[in-house]
């Protein structure tokens, strides 16, 4: 855990703009679900590689160095994900990687059958599954999530899992409810009835909150948006299993048959992945005595999860003499107050104050958060609750209890 003030200060010092916006000045950042803060090392690496004119695949020293950097980044990401076999693929965005994996699975799986997902999912996977189920002549079946808890479970999936389930999608964590899904349990339930099903996971919201273990999931694809995991915009990352990679997919004629990447990718993007892994390795060394790199990454994940749990508990139940959001008049908590599936995010609405006004007043007080509306991004969560919108307060492990206290003080003023 990050109980030590010295360690938390060291963590915060590694991130750019941790307590101030380059446009608005001093602020508290509770908009991490929209994109986490960026490591200073990522900023430096991006600038350094942006200046390099050489490309991979040439017979010169610089080109060979770039190839080695890319190979190291792939190995680092495989270690972070604990991904056996398969390959690390970089593309345009996490959403694009989900579309490509789902497209390949739908068009390459055995004929007939169904594509299975859930109503909890972000449109990145839900839309892709619907589109490519239609194109491949399959039914797209959505398992209803529980509106009260904001979660979908393996037990919820079970009634809809059939022997002819060809492709399945799972959301690891919802960016609206903030609730995590037991990916391993859902995947196991699917495999028991349909062993050859291709299972694709949207890990975009989950990745920053620690503890990814693909070896334990039994899946075929996992997508991440690096800008939500301490890196930067402009690219997405996926792990693709060997069996998914071997399906027919777009690639250059005459090129490597298993290659999934298009064109010359940005070496700097790869290098920043190593920066993220190096950071988690460092953090794991600070919170544990582990000497193995993977075990240090696991220790970092546990510490991140524990620290964020403490912060969300403070948001909900208060800190010092400040009341938590669950105790303030007229506030409603999406997914319920005491929900063990919550990962670093609390979404609320007020019976008396419009969500847009809450966000505006928080912003005026130097607290950055975001409104979620019942649109194509969040309507699947909010519409069943009869809500047009809500306020999303999302945090990461570099946030502090002092920042939570400031949030609660302002929210008390807004709701009074």
PEWO-V232384 format. One record per run of one state. SS is the DSSP state (h for helix, s for strand, l for the rest). FROM is the first residue (numbers start at 1). LEN is the number of residues. If there is no record, write none. Layout:
{{SS	FROM	LEN} {SS	FROM	LEN}}
This chain:
{{l	1	4} {h	5	9} {l	14	1} {s	15	1} {l	16	4} {s	20	2} {l	22	3} {s	25	2} {l	27	1} {s	28	2} {l	30	1} {s	31	1} {h	32	3} {l	35	4} {s	39	1} {h	40	11} {l	51	10} {h	61	21} {l	82	5} {s	87	5} {l	92	2} {h	94	15} {l	109	5} {s	114	5} {l	119	4} {h	123	13} {l	136	3} {s	139	5} {l	144	2} {s	146	1} {l	147	4} {s	151	1} {l	152	2} {h	154	5} {l	159	6} {s	165	7} {l	172	1} {s	173	1} {l	174	5} {s	179	2} {l	181	2} {h	183	11} {l	194	4} {s	198	5} {l	203	4} {h	207	3} {l	210	4} {h	214	3} {l	217	4} {s	221	4} {l	225	1} {h	226	3} {l	229	7} {s	236	5} {l	241	1} {h	242	4} {l	246	21} {h	267	21} {l	288	5} {h	293	25} {l	318	1} {s	319	1} {l	320	2} {s	322	1} {l	323	2} {h	325	3} {l	328	3} {s	331	3} {l	334	8} {s	342	1} {l	343	2} {s	345	6} {l	351	4} {h	355	10} {l	365	2} {s	367	2} {l	369	1} {s	370	4} {l	374	5} {h	379	7} {l	386	3} {s	389	6} {l	395	6} {h	401	15} {l	416	1}}
